[in-house]
Amino acid sequence: MTQIENMVQYDNGYSEEEYMTQEEEWDRDLLLDPAWEKQQRKTFTAWCNSHLRKAGTQIENIEEDFRNGLKLMLLLEVISGERLPKPDRGKMRFHKIANVNKALEFITSKGVKLVSIGAEEIVDGNVKMTLGMIWTIILRFAIQDISVEETSAKEGLLLWCQRKTAPYRNVNVQNFHVSWKDGLAFCALIHRHRPDLIDYAKLNKDDALGNLNLAFEIAEKHLDIPKMLDAEDIVNTPKPDERAIMTYVSCFYHAFAGAEQAETAANRICKVLGVNQENEKLMEEYERLASELLEWIRRTTPWLENRTSEKTMAQMQRKLEDFRDYRRLHKPPKVQEKCQLEINFNTLQTKLRISNRPAFMPSEGKMVSDIASAWQCLEQAEKGYEEWLLTEIRRLQRLDHLAEKFRQKATSHETWATGEYSTLNEGKEEILTQKDYESASLMEVRAMLRKHEAFESDLSAHQDRVEQIAAIAQELNELDYHDVAAVNQRCQSICDVWDHLGTLTQKRREALERTEKLLETVEQLFLEYAKRSAPFNSWLDGAMEDLQDMFIVHTIEEVQSLMAAHEQFKATLPEADAERQAILGIQQEVQKIFHSYGIRGDLTNPYSTISPEEILSKWDKVKKLVPQRDGALQEELAQQHGNERLRRQFAAQANLIGPWIQTRMEEIGRCSLEIGGTLEDQMTQLKQYEHVIVSYKPNIDKLEGDHQLIQESLIFDNKHTNYTMEHIRVGWELLLTTIARTINDIETQILTRDAKGISQEQMKEFRSSFNHFDRKKNGAMDTDDFRACLISMGYDLGEVEFARIMILVDPNGTGVVTFQSFIDFMTRETADTDTAEQVVASFKILAADKPYILIDELRRELPHDQAEYCISRMPPYTGPGSMLGALDYTAFSTALYGESDL
């Protein structure tokens, strides 16, 4: 107990203050149980006397003898080895309270939180408070320093008992009360360390009273452990007092502390072997994940590289849907797998460096660089694939529109070209090739000439339509329309018919003009009707065609432009109506002349094939088409307004999400460079950032949904934002990767710090030095900055020494030193690590200084898993003094650290 002030503090997840408070609150109310109170009185009294006798005194009544505080202060001086303030020697109550307060202040100064324990209760002889105070002292000065495999206090003491009694039959230590009632656990502890004092094989589990008394007597006689418990009390109590048992057992722990050398050696070996087994599991996991990811990349890349266009919109839209599923469903998990693979690789290499193991070399083709290269090929194939899909869809949409427009115009023109020329049901070609003018009268010839002029006027009016048809066919050829052969064939047929009609028309005009000189009679009204009705009829045909013409627009402005043009057309209707009435008036004038002058004959206009009924029919059709066109334009305007709402809705979210992602990236960058707090503070901050980022995922999903609506509506541009869905996707994936890698960097630093025994102040100093000399602020120092950093930290560097250090921190000769390489170098310079020599020395202890170790010795001293691991890998010993079953622990230990091969 004289080494109390040199105790090492272990971290088991609680601070010292929290743990002591927790222990103080254990079963506080149960102290009122008379059986437990009796056990605690005897145990605590014996424990106190075991220390007070060193000062030549003792206590008889625990609540009475501590009331004046003098023996309490003396007890604390003995167990701590420190001097307390001089006590007050008066006998008044306030003198006693002052002495007890000095003792309580000394206990508090040792990091112990005293809950509800005051000097007045101790002076007044409060049994509950006095026993609670003594238990607090026992916890602080007798139990808290117990540490087994990085556990402390109660857990450490329990684990020590379990490990020491594990080989013994009928012993199962799970607690500090009923597990000790039969006395076998006490006997097992004594036999484990002093088998000469007790014959465990002769003990009877049913003789609890005899077992307990035997253990108590041997402990008092041979181990200098006073008898603190009463066997009858333990046997007759359903649940013995836990604090009394813990106090008594802690005396065994301290009595046998000197016999722990072999156990410490076994612990070291177990730790080394455990690290090796864990590293092998990580290597196997890396190989599996790398193989699966590379196989997925190998299957996916050819699909993204395929740029074969489909012939229909539906097929291309299915391709777009497949790509959208790939980006939203298939790729994101693979991005996470790739990031996790890199993190696992870095963590494995860090653990190998920390434990002085050789670096891990994955199988051929499965290096991180190989995966990065394959991923880069995947990204390259993916780049532009969506843009190509949208371009192809736009092209096919344009092609479908042009093809339909071509069919409408071609059908209209073919109907005209093959239609009847006269009331004799004769075709245009048949009429144009007749020589009826040779036997016709003067009036008839003149009529033929005028009729032919009307036909030429009509033919000229169709010239623009033929040119439009040819232009559409040319555009379909340029856009690689899938049925372009049929289009070209039909267009060529129309042009051939058109040229043929032109040739026939020219020949007939020449013939009529030769006979025109013989004609003098003309019927002006018919001729005027024909001249005015033909262009008007052509205007009607054009108006009907325009009103039924298909249109494709992408913006409100384009719709409004069509509506403005339509309004201009409607503005010309009054003038057209006046022309219609004038043309019909000519026909009415002819009828009036026939009626007035009693002319009998055919009222059919010989110079025109256009009847008043036809004009009236077409005019009525135009009047019906005008409101239909209005409705179609209004419907399209509403559609474009809906598209505009989708654009604004997407832009509003994208303009928030894009800067939000950038802000998070900057916060993560700043957090990774901070040196003011601890690494745990940085980890806490980063975990908070990670939680915020993960919680933000629904916003990304909502934006994806809006983006899908935009694509389904065939909206190709958005002037309200500079962010595309691809920008957001890439930024989001980068944010997830950055936060994961940054957390892994901090975890690696914590792992390095804890494994190497580096203090928080040293880590802060390393980071501060690195940040100062990282002049470019890119997370790396160049060679000159690294040299300056080392000089600033007190290194006396020559060229040869600096070259040696550069080989360690920059083995690939990149010319820069990363923060992780810098930390690895500084930890090797400042921290102690396990070495092959230390492991060999530990094995030598277990082997009782023999150059070899036996299988039975391994199984006796090591846990089952680690023992079998050694047996399966340790080579036979062939040196001097070898015997059957001897194993070579020296070769095995050096192989663990890569210094030799098994």
Solvent accessible surface area in square Angstrom, and as a share of the most:
residue,aa,sasa,rsa
1,M,58,0.26
2,T,107,0.62
3,Q,139,0.62
4,I,10,0.05
5,E,112,0.50
6,N,112,0.58
7,M,36,0.16
8,V,98,0.56
9,Q,104,0.46
10,Y,98,0.37
11,D,121,0.63
12,N,47,0.24
13,G,67,0.65
14,Y,102,0.39
15,S,58,0.37
16,E,52,0.23
17,E,94,0.42
18,E,96,0.43
19,Y,12,0.05
20,M,3,0.01
21,T,25,0.15
22,Q,65,0.29
23,E,0,0.00
24,E,3,0.01
25,E,102,0.46
26,W,52,0.18
27,D,65,0.34
28,R,40,0.15
29,D,103,0.54
30,L,79,0.39
31,L,7,0.04
32,L,122,0.61
33,D,56,0.29
34,P,107,0.67
35,A,41,0.32
36,W,21,0.07
37,E,41,0.19
38,K,118,0.50
39,Q,6,0.03
40,Q,1,0.01
41,R,71,0.26
42,K,76,0.32
43,T,0,0.00
44,F,0,0.00
45,T,23,0.13
46,A,16,0.13
47,W,4,0.01
48,C,0,0.00
49,N,30,0.15
50,S,15,0.09
51,H,15,0.07
52,L,0,0.00
53,R,122,0.45
54,K,134,0.57
55,A,47,0.37
56,G,70,0.68
57,T,38,0.22
58,Q,96,0.43
59,I,2,0.01
60,E,136,0.61
61,N,58,0.30
62,I,4,0.02
63,E,19,0.08
64,E,82,0.37
65,D,40,0.21
66,F,1,0.00
67,R,77,0.28
68,N,54,0.28
69,G,0,0.00
70,L,52,0.26
71,K,59,0.25
72,L,0,0.00
73,M,6,0.03
74,L,57,0.28
75,L,0,0.00
76,L,0,0.00
77,E,33,0.15
78,V,32,0.19
79,I,0,0.00
80,S,2,0.01
81,G,56,0.54
82,E,50,0.23
83,R,208,0.76
84,L,12,0.06
85,P,79,0.50
86,K,168,0.71
87,P,31,0.19
88,D,48,0.25
89,R,174,0.64
90,G,31,0.30
91,K,181,0.77
92,M,120,0.53
93,R,117,0.43
94,F,128,0.53
95,H,38,0.17
96,K,53,0.23
97,I,32,0.16
98,A,30,0.24
99,N,2,0.01
100,V,0,0.00
101,N,55,0.28
102,K,43,0.18
103,A,0,0.00
104,L,14,0.07
105,E,115,0.51
106,F,23,0.10
107,I,0,0.00
108,T,74,0.43
109,S,84,0.54
110,K,43,0.18
111,G,30,0.29
112,V,3,0.02
113,K,96,0.41
114,L,36,0.18
115,V,38,0.22
116,S,79,0.51
117,I,16,0.08
118,G,21,0.20
119,A,3,0.02
120,E,83,0.37
121,E,56,0.25
122,I,1,0.00
123,V,4,0.02
124,D,80,0.41
125,G,13,0.13
126,N,56,0.29
127,V,35,0.20
128,K,55,0.23
129,M,31,0.14
130,T,0,0.00
131,L,1,0.00
132,G,1,0.01
133,M,0,0.00
134,I,0,0.00
135,W,0,0.00
136,T,3,0.02
137,I,0,0.00
138,I,0,0.00
139,L,2,0.01
140,R,20,0.07
141,F,0,0.00
142,A,2,0.01
143,I,0,0.00
144,Q,20,0.09
145,D,39,0.20
146,I,0,0.00
147,S,27,0.17
148,V,11,0.06
149,E,99,0.45
150,E,131,0.59
151,T,40,0.23
152,S,12,0.08
153,A,1,0.01
154,K,45,0.19
155,E,79,0.35
156,G,0,0.00
157,L,0,0.00
158,L,34,0.17
159,L,44,0.22
160,W,2,0.01
161,C,0,0.00
162,Q,56,0.25
163,R,57,0.21
164,K,11,0.05
165,T,2,0.01
166,A,75,0.58
167,P,100,0.63
168,Y,30,0.12
169,R,123,0.45
170,N,74,0.38
171,V,21,0.12
172,N,104,0.53
173,V,4,0.02
174,Q,107,0.47
175,N,33,0.17
176,F,0,0.00
177,H,29,0.13
178,V,71,0.41
179,S,22,0.14
180,W,0,0.00
181,K,50,0.21
182,D,25,0.13
183,G,0,0.00
184,L,4,0.02
185,A,2,0.01
186,F,0,0.00
187,C,0,0.00
188,A,0,0.00
189,L,0,0.00
190,I,0,0.00
191,H,47,0.21
192,R,85,0.31
193,H,30,0.13
194,R,87,0.32
195,P,79,0.50
196,D,104,0.54
197,L,33,0.16
198,I,12,0.06
199,D,72,0.37
200,Y,14,0.05
201,A,78,0.61
202,K,167,0.71
203,L,25,0.12
204,N,84,0.43
205,K,94,0.40
206,D,130,0.67
207,D,69,0.36
208,A,20,0.16
209,L,73,0.36
210,G,30,0.29
211,N,4,0.02
212,L,0,0.00
213,N,42,0.21
214,L,63,0.31
215,A,0,0.00
216,F,0,0.00
217,E,101,0.45
218,I,18,0.09
219,A,0,0.00
220,E,89,0.40
221,K,160,0.68
222,H,87,0.39
223,L,24,0.12
224,D,102,0.53
225,I,6,0.03
226,P,22,0.14
227,K,71,0.30
228,M,0,0.00
229,L,3,0.02
230,D,38,0.20
231,A,1,0.01
232,E,77,0.35
233,D,21,0.11
234,I,1,0.00
235,V,53,0.30
236,N,116,0.59
237,T,9,0.05
238,P,114,0.72
239,K,79,0.33
240,P,0,0.00
241,D,2,0.01
242,E,22,0.10
243,R,12,0.04
244,A,0,0.00
245,I,0,0.00
246,M,0,0.00
247,T,0,0.00
248,Y,0,0.00
249,V,0,0.00
250,S,1,0.00
251,C,23,0.14
252,F,0,0.00
253,Y,33,0.12
254,H,58,0.26
255,A,48,0.37
256,F,11,0.05
257,A,48,0.37
258,G,79,0.76
259,A,58,0.45
260,E,32,0.14
261,Q,121,0.54
262,A,39,0.30
263,E,22,0.10
264,T,80,0.47
265,A,4,0.03
266,A,1,0.01
267,N,42,0.21
268,R,79,0.29
269,I,1,0.00
270,C,18,0.11
271,K,124,0.53
272,V,4,0.02
273,L,0,0.00
274,G,24,0.23
275,V,43,0.24
276,N,24,0.12
277,Q,44,0.20
278,E,80,0.36
279,N,3,0.01
280,E,57,0.26
281,K,142,0.60
282,L,47,0.23
283,M,50,0.22
284,E,119,0.53
285,E,64,0.29
286,Y,1,0.00
287,E,39,0.18
288,R,116,0.42
289,L,34,0.17
290,A,0,0.00
291,S,41,0.26
292,E,83,0.37
293,L,2,0.01
294,L,37,0.19
295,E,67,0.30
296,W,24,0.08
297,I,7,0.04
298,R,152,0.55
299,R,135,0.49
300,T,14,0.08
301,T,18,0.10
302,P,78,0.49
303,W,89,0.31
304,L,0,0.00
305,E,100,0.45
306,N,70,0.36
307,R,90,0.33
308,T,86,0.50
309,S,43,0.27
310,E,54,0.24
311,K,134,0.57
312,T,63,0.37
313,M,34,0.15
314,A,55,0.43
315,Q,63,0.28
316,M,0,0.00
317,Q,73,0.32
318,R,144,0.52
319,K,36,0.15
320,L,10,0.05
321,E,67,0.30
322,D,75,0.39
323,F,4,0.02
324,R,14,0.05
325,D,46,0.24
326,Y,6,0.02
327,R,6,0.02
328,R,85,0.31
329,L,113,0.56
330,H,99,0.44
331,K,2,0.01
332,P,44,0.28
333,P,65,0.41
334,K,39,0.17
335,V,15,0.09
336,Q,83,0.37
337,E,62,0.28
338,K,27,0.11
339,C,7,0.04
340,Q,87,0.39
341,L,3,0.01
342,E,22,0.10
343,I,20,0.10
344,N,33,0.17
345,F,26,0.11
346,N,74,0.38
347,T,34,0.20
348,L,1,0.01
349,Q,26,0.12
350,T,3,0.01
351,K,44,0.19
352,L,4,0.02
353,R,89,0.33
354,I,22,0.11
355,S,16,0.10
356,N,53,0.27
357,R,18,0.07
358,P,72,0.45
359,A,71,0.55
360,F,18,0.07
361,M,141,0.63
362,P,11,0.07
363,S,53,0.34
364,E,176,0.79
365,G,37,0.36
366,K,51,0.22
367,M,59,0.26
368,V,37,0.22
369,S,74,0.48
370,D,49,0.26
371,I,4,0.02
372,A,43,0.34
373,S,60,0.39
374,A,24,0.19
375,W,23,0.08
376,Q,127,0.56
377,C,75,0.45
378,L,0,0.00
379,E,65,0.29
380,Q,122,0.54
381,A,10,0.08
382,E,11,0.05
383,K,147,0.62
384,G,35,0.33
385,Y,4,0.01
386,E,28,0.12
387,E,125,0.56
388,W,46,0.16
389,L,0,0.00
390,L,44,0.22
391,T,75,0.43
392,E,20,0.09
393,I,1,0.00
394,R,111,0.40
395,R,51,0.19
396,L,7,0.03
397,Q,36,0.16
398,R,87,0.32
399,L,2,0.01
400,D,71,0.37
401,H,19,0.09
402,L,6,0.03
403,A,2,0.02
404,E,57,0.25
405,K,49,0.21
406,F,4,0.02
407,R,106,0.39
408,Q,76,0.34
409,K,22,0.10
410,A,0,0.00
411,T,68,0.40
412,S,49,0.32
413,H,2,0.01
414,E,53,0.24
415,T,91,0.53
416,W,36,0.12
417,A,12,0.09
418,T,110,0.64
419,G,24,0.23
420,E,115,0.52
421,Y,10,0.04
422,S,13,0.08
423,T,104,0.61
424,L,128,0.64
425,N,115,0.59
426,E,28,0.12
427,G,28,0.27
428,K,15,0.06
429,E,91,0.41
430,E,93,0.42
431,I,13,0.06
432,L,8,0.04
433,T,75,0.44
434,Q,54,0.24
435,K,136,0.57
436,D,50,0.26
437,Y,29,0.11
438,E,124,0.56
439,S,107,0.69
440,A,24,0.19
441,S,57,0.37
442,L,56,0.28
443,M,83,0.37
444,E,90,0.40
445,V,6,0.03
446,R,40,0.14
447,A,12,0.09
448,M,33,0.15
449,L,1,0.00
450,R,20,0.07
451,K,42,0.18
452,H,1,0.00
453,E,49,0.22
454,A,16,0.13
455,F,12,0.05
456,E,37,0.17
457,S,49,0.32
458,D,29,0.15
459,L,17,0.08
460,S,76,0.49
461,A,35,0.27
462,H,1,0.01
463,Q,67,0.30
464,D,86,0.44
465,R,28,0.10
466,V,9,0.05
467,E,94,0.42
468,Q,80,0.35
469,I,1,0.00
470,A,37,0.29
471,A,61,0.47
472,I,14,0.07
473,A,4,0.03
474,Q,101,0.45
475,E,52,0.23
476,L,0,0.00
477,N,56,0.29
478,E,124,0.56
479,L,47,0.24
480,D,106,0.55
481,Y,17,0.07
482,H,99,0.44
483,D,66,0.34
484,V,37,0.21
485,A,75,0.58
486,A,49,0.38
487,V,12,0.07
488,N,60,0.31
489,Q,137,0.61
490,R,71,0.26
491,C,15,0.09
492,Q,104,0.46
493,S,57,0.37
494,I,4,0.02
495,C,35,0.21
496,D,71,0.37
497,V,59,0.34
498,W,28,0.10
499,D,89,0.46
500,H,81,0.36
501,L,6,0.03
502,G,27,0.26
503,T,68,0.39
504,L,18,0.09
505,T,6,0.03
506,Q,95,0.42
507,K,125,0.53
508,R,14,0.05
509,R,51,0.19
510,E,79,0.35
511,A,5,0.04
512,L,0,0.00
513,E,70,0.32
514,R,161,0.59
515,T,29,0.17
516,E,53,0.24
517,K,179,0.76
518,L,132,0.65
519,L,9,0.04
520,E,140,0.63
521,T,56,0.32
522,V,30,0.17
523,E,60,0.27
524,Q,114,0.50
525,L,48,0.24
526,F,9,0.04
527,L,15,0.08
528,E,70,0.31
529,Y,1,0.01
530,A,1,0.01
531,K,116,0.49
532,R,79,0.29
533,S,0,0.00
534,A,8,0.06
535,P,67,0.42
536,F,11,0.05
537,N,13,0.07
538,S,17,0.11
539,W,83,0.29
540,L,0,0.00
541,D,30,0.15
542,G,21,0.20
543,A,5,0.04
544,M,21,0.09
545,E,38,0.17
546,D,89,0.46
547,L,14,0.07
548,Q,89,0.40
549,D,35,0.18
550,M,79,0.35
551,F,56,0.23
552,I,59,0.30
553,V,16,0.09
554,H,59,0.26
555,T,38,0.22
556,I,25,0.13
557,E,104,0.46
558,E,71,0.32
559,V,0,0.00
560,Q,93,0.41
561,S,70,0.45
562,L,54,0.27
563,M,40,0.18
564,A,51,0.40
565,A,54,0.42
566,H,10,0.04
567,E,93,0.42
568,Q,126,0.56
569,F,42,0.18
570,K,51,0.22
571,A,76,0.59
572,T,62,0.36
573,L,34,0.17
574,P,94,0.59
575,E,133,0.60
576,A,11,0.08
577,D,36,0.19
578,A,59,0.46
579,E,52,0.23
580,R,33,0.12
581,Q,102,0.46
582,A,36,0.28
583,I,0,0.00
584,L,21,0.10
585,G,28,0.27
586,I,13,0.07
587,Q,19,0.08
588,Q,114,0.51
589,E,73,0.33
590,V,7,0.04
591,Q,86,0.38
592,K,127,0.54
593,I,54,0.28
594,F,37,0.15
595,H,159,0.71
596,S,72,0.46
597,Y,169,0.64
598,G,49,0.47
599,I,82,0.42
600,R,228,0.83
601,G,58,0.56
602,D,111,0.57
603,L,66,0.33
604,T,64,0.37
605,N,14,0.07
606,P,50,0.31
607,Y,0,0.00
608,S,13,0.08
609,T,72,0.42
610,I,19,0.10
611,S,44,0.28
612,P,29,0.18
613,E,119,0.54
614,E,60,0.27
615,I,0,0.00
616,L,75,0.37
617,S,71,0.46
618,K,32,0.13
619,W,17,0.06
620,D,70,0.36
621,K,95,0.40
622,V,0,0.00
623,K,114,0.48
624,K,136,0.58
625,L,18,0.09
626,V,13,0.08
627,P,78,0.49
628,Q,113,0.50
629,R,33,0.12
630,D,41,0.21
631,G,39,0.38
632,A,42,0.32
633,L,2,0.01
634,Q,96,0.43
635,E,127,0.57
636,E,38,0.17
637,L,29,0.14
638,A,63,0.49
639,Q,90,0.40
640,Q,5,0.02
641,H,78,0.35
642,G,17,0.16
643,N,10,0.05
644,E,26,0.12
645,R,156,0.57
646,L,34,0.17
647,R,10,0.04
648,R,134,0.49
649,Q,75,0.33
650,F,8,0.03
651,A,4,0.03
652,A,59,0.46
653,Q,30,0.13
654,A,0,0.00
655,N,62,0.32
656,L,129,0.64
657,I,4,0.02
658,G,8,0.08
659,P,61,0.38
660,W,41,0.15
661,I,11,0.06
662,Q,102,0.45
663,T,53,0.31
664,R,33,0.12
665,M,45,0.20
666,E,83,0.37
667,E,34,0.15
668,I,2,0.01
669,G,32,0.31
670,R,135,0.49
671,C,3,0.02
672,S,31,0.20
673,L,89,0.44
674,E,92,0.41
675,I,65,0.33
676,G,66,0.63
677,G,29,0.28
678,T,41,0.24
679,L,6,0.03
680,E,75,0.34
681,D,80,0.41
682,Q,8,0.03
683,M,25,0.11
684,T,76,0.44
685,Q,63,0.28
686,L,0,0.00
687,K,92,0.39
688,Q,97,0.43
689,Y,39,0.15
690,E,54,0.24
691,H,130,0.58
692,V,70,0.40
693,I,1,0.00
694,V,90,0.52
695,S,65,0.42
696,Y,38,0.14
697,K,82,0.35
698,P,86,0.54
699,N,59,0.30
700,I,8,0.04
701,D,64,0.33
702,K,110,0.47
703,L,0,0.00
704,E,13,0.06
705,G,29,0.28
706,D,9,0.05
707,H,24,0.11
708,Q,48,0.21
709,L,84,0.42
710,I,15,0.08
711,Q,14,0.06
712,E,101,0.45
713,S,37,0.24
714,L,40,0.20
715,I,13,0.06
716,F,46,0.19
717,D,87,0.45
718,N,34,0.17
719,K,154,0.65
720,H,48,0.22
721,T,17,0.10
722,N,139,0.71
723,Y,73,0.28
724,T,68,0.39
725,M,4,0.02
726,E,62,0.28
727,H,101,0.45
728,I,2,0.01
729,R,13,0.05
730,V,78,0.45
731,G,18,0.17
732,W,14,0.05
733,E,28,0.13
734,L,95,0.47
735,L,0,0.00
736,L,37,0.19
737,T,18,0.10
738,T,32,0.19
739,I,4,0.02
740,A,25,0.19
741,R,103,0.38
742,T,13,0.07
743,I,10,0.05
744,N,7,0.03
745,D,72,0.37
746,I,1,0.01
747,E,75,0.34
748,T,9,0.05
749,Q,5,0.02
750,I,32,0.16
751,L,59,0.29
752,T,1,0.01
753,R,24,0.09
754,D,89,0.46
755,A,51,0.39
756,K,12,0.05
757,G,65,0.63
758,I,9,0.05
759,S,48,0.31
760,Q,35,0.16
761,E,124,0.56
762,Q,60,0.27
763,M,5,0.02
764,K,66,0.28
765,E,94,0.42
766,F,5,0.02
767,R,16,0.06
768,S,45,0.29
769,S,17,0.11
770,F,5,0.02
771,N,24,0.12
772,H,121,0.54
773,F,19,0.08
774,D,2,0.01
775,R,135,0.49
776,K,154,0.65
777,K,129,0.55
778,N,98,0.50
779,G,36,0.35
780,A,18,0.14
781,M,1,0.00
782,D,53,0.28
783,T,46,0.27
784,D,105,0.55
785,D,18,0.09
786,F,0,0.00
787,R,66,0.24
788,A,34,0.26
789,C,0,0.00
790,L,0,0.00
791,I,98,0.50
792,S,73,0.47
793,M,45,0.20
794,G,67,0.65
795,Y,54,0.21
796,D,143,0.74
797,L,32,0.16
798,G,40,0.39
799,E,124,0.56
800,V,131,0.75
801,E,64,0.29
802,F,10,0.04
803,A,53,0.41
804,R,108,0.39
805,I,1,0.00
806,M,28,0.13
807,I,122,0.62
808,L,76,0.38
809,V,5,0.03
810,D,15,0.08
811,P,102,0.64
812,N,131,0.67
813,G,63,0.61
814,T,90,0.52
815,G,31,0.30
816,V,61,0.35
817,V,0,0.00
818,T,64,0.37
819,F,29,0.12
820,Q,47,0.21
821,S,30,0.19
822,F,0,0.00
823,I,0,0.00
824,D,14,0.07
825,F,0,0.00
826,M,5,0.02
827,T,2,0.01
828,R,102,0.37
829,E,83,0.37
830,T,65,0.38
831,A,17,0.13
832,D,134,0.69
833,T,33,0.19
834,D,39,0.20
835,T,48,0.28
836,A,2,0.02
837,E,116,0.52
838,Q,70,0.31
839,V,1,0.01
840,V,32,0.19
841,A,52,0.40
842,S,6,0.04
843,F,0,0.00
844,K,91,0.39
845,I,67,0.34
846,L,10,0.05
847,A,0,0.00
848,A,75,0.58
849,D,105,0.55
850,K,50,0.21
851,P,69,0.43
852,Y,19,0.07
853,I,0,0.00
854,L,43,0.21
855,I,55,0.28
856,D,103,0.53
857,E,22,0.10
858,L,0,0.00
859,R,130,0.48
860,R,149,0.54
861,E,42,0.19
862,L,8,0.04
863,P,58,0.37
864,H,135,0.60
865,D,94,0.49
866,Q,32,0.14
867,A,0,0.00
868,E,56,0.25
869,Y,13,0.05
870,C,0,0.00
871,I,36,0.18
872,S,83,0.54
873,R,98,0.36
874,M,8,0.04
875,P,39,0.24
876,P,97,0.61
877,Y,29,0.11
878,T,125,0.73
879,G,27,0.25
880,P,121,0.76
881,G,64,0.62
882,S,52,0.33
883,M,98,0.44
884,L,177,0.88
885,G,36,0.35
886,A,4,0.03
887,L,16,0.08
888,D,29,0.15
889,Y,4,0.02
890,T,61,0.35
891,A,33,0.25
892,F,1,0.01
893,S,0,0.00
894,T,30,0.17
895,A,23,0.18
896,L,14,0.07
897,Y,16,0.06
898,G,42,0.41
899,E,108,0.48
900,S,47,0.30
901,D,140,0.73
902,L,120,0.60
